[in-house]
Amino acid sequence: MRRVKAFSHFTGLFFRKSLHFHHCVILACCKCRRRECGHCDKAEIGALRSFGFLQITLAFGPSIYERILAMIVQTAYVAIPTDATAMRTFVAAPHAEGRFPAIWCYSDIFQLTGPMLRACVRLAGYGFVVAAPEIYHRIEPPGIAIPFDDAGRTRGLEDAAKTPVADFDRSCRVGLDWLTAHPKVVPGKLGAMGFCIGGHLAFRAALQPDVGAAVCFYGTGIHNGKLGKDSDAGSLAQASRIRGELLMIFGGNDPHIPSEGRETVERGLRAANVNYSTKLYPAEHAFMRDEGPRFDPESTDLAFADMIQLFRKVFSA
């Protein structure tokens, strides 16, 4: 497995959440032995266990040492068997020993691109086993990341239009079962999250009885039912099946989910008595994708913090 450091783009905003502070400790500890902090290796782990660990223990107590190890992340690709072709999945997990809650993560229509992989590693660094599948594994060859251009957008939308919702649901169930059996996952602590079409897929993952929390980042089609090959997936109509807590995050300038669409989603969730909350940021669609003109760093950090807050509240209980 490749081992990387889960750094955040967070700013001073996170002092109040005691998150940015821990990242600063990692940097200081690495620098006591090395000038580079871009990748984690045995030398840096050794620094944590020797001089750096001593400094941190004296200043903050031994618990911070375990927190730092949890922020060191291992990554790998696995092929999860399904009823069709294998589902190639990116997995990021804390290097530390022990078990952690698990999050099933859905990409946008471009599959496992650089922004998606970075988001997964960042999330894993907070103490989660993160798994992100190639959502078009039944159509595309393994290892395809669709480019962020007009042709790629067309290709991603066409792939979605070829995929029945039933296929998305079957793959979801297989993925959740795979995570449940993972040796680093705490039994009974499963969550989901996703971006764009993946936000809708995360919403549908929340329909599964063992998903305790889900975060939907600007999920398309929830308000009008459109998902994949189906003109009406009926996702909102089935919201009463959601047993966990739901967080809906939108961009106020997103033309794909206008204010009327957001109101429709909220009405449906209230009618279904779902335990949910909504956050609206002054941003465009795909504002969390850290490539391209729509990227909004401040809104991204705030929305990411909302997600971490929910998952920690639900899974630390």
DAPE-V627080 format. One record per backbone hydrogen bond with DSSP energy under -0.5 kcal/mol. CO is the residue of the C=O (numbers start at 1). NH is the residue of the N-H. If there is no record, write none. Layout:
CO_NH / CO_NH
This chain:
2_4 / 2_75 / 3_40 / 4_73 / 5_7 / 11_14 / 12_15 / 13_16 / 14_17 / 14_18 / 14_19 / 14_20 / 15_18 / 19_23 / 20_24 / 21_25 / 22_26 / 23_27 / 24_28 / 25_29 / 26_30 / 27_31 / 28_32 / 29_32 / 30_33 / 30_34 / 38_5 / 41_45 / 42_46 / 43_47 / 44_48 / 45_49 / 46_50 / 47_52 / 47_53 / 50_54 / 51_55 / 52_56 / 53_57 / 54_58 / 55_59 / 56_60 / 56_61 / 57_61 / 61_64 / 62_65 / 62_66 / 63_67 / 64_68 / 65_69 / 66_70 / 67_71 / 68_71 / 68_72 / 69_72 / 69_95 / 69_96 / 71_6 / 72_95 / 73_4 / 74_93 / 75_2 / 76_91 / 78_80 / 78_89 / 79_81 / 80_87 / 86_88 / 87_80 / 88_134 / 89_78 / 90_132 / 91_76 / 92_130 / 93_74 / 100_186 / 101_129 / 102_191 / 103_105 / 103_131 / 104_193 / 105_133 / 106_195 / 108_111 / 110_146 / 111_113 / 113_117 / 114_118 / 115_119 / 116_120 / 117_121 / 118_122 / 119_123 / 120_124 / 121_125 / 123_126 / 124_127 / 124_128 / 127_101 / 128_130 / 129_103 / 130_92 / 131_105 / 132_90 / 133_135 / 134_137 / 136_139 / 136_140 / 141_144 / 143_145 / 144_146 / 147_149 / 149_153 / 150_154 / 151_155 / 152_156 / 153_157 / 154_158 / 155_159 / 156_160 / 157_161 / 158_162 / 159_162 / 160_163 / 162_164 / 163_229 / 164_167 / 164_168 / 165_169 / 166_170 / 167_171 / 168_172 / 169_173 / 170_174 / 171_175 / 172_176 / 173_177 / 174_178 / 175_179 / 176_180 / 177_181 / 179_182 / 182_185 / 184_100 / 186_189 / 189_102 / 190_212 / 190_213 / 191_104 / 192_215 / 193_106 / 194_217 / 195_198 / 196_199 / 196_200 / 196_220 / 197_201 / 198_202 / 199_203 / 200_204 / 201_205 / 202_206 / 204_207 / 205_208 / 206_243 / 208_211 / 210_190 / 210_212 / 212_245 / 213_192 / 214_247 / 215_194 / 215_217 / 216_218 / 216_249 / 217_196 / 219_222 / 221_225 / 225_233 / 227_230 / 230_227 / 234_238 / 235_238 / 236_239 / 238_241 / 239_242 / 245_214 / 246_277 / 247_216 / 247_249 / 248_279 / 249_218 / 250_281 / 251_254 / 253_255 / 254_257 / 258_262 / 259_263 / 260_264 / 261_265 / 262_266 / 263_267 / 264_268 / 265_269 / 266_270 / 267_271 / 268_272 / 269_274 / 270_273 / 274_276 / 275_246 / 277_248 / 279_250 / 281_252 / 281_283 / 283_253 / 284_287 / 286_289 / 287_296 / 288_290 / 289_291 / 292_295 / 295_297 / 296_300 / 297_301 / 298_302 / 299_303 / 300_304 / 301_305 / 302_306 / 303_307 / 304_308 / 305_309 / 306_310 / 307_311 / 308_312 / 309_313 / 310_314 / 311_315 / 312_316
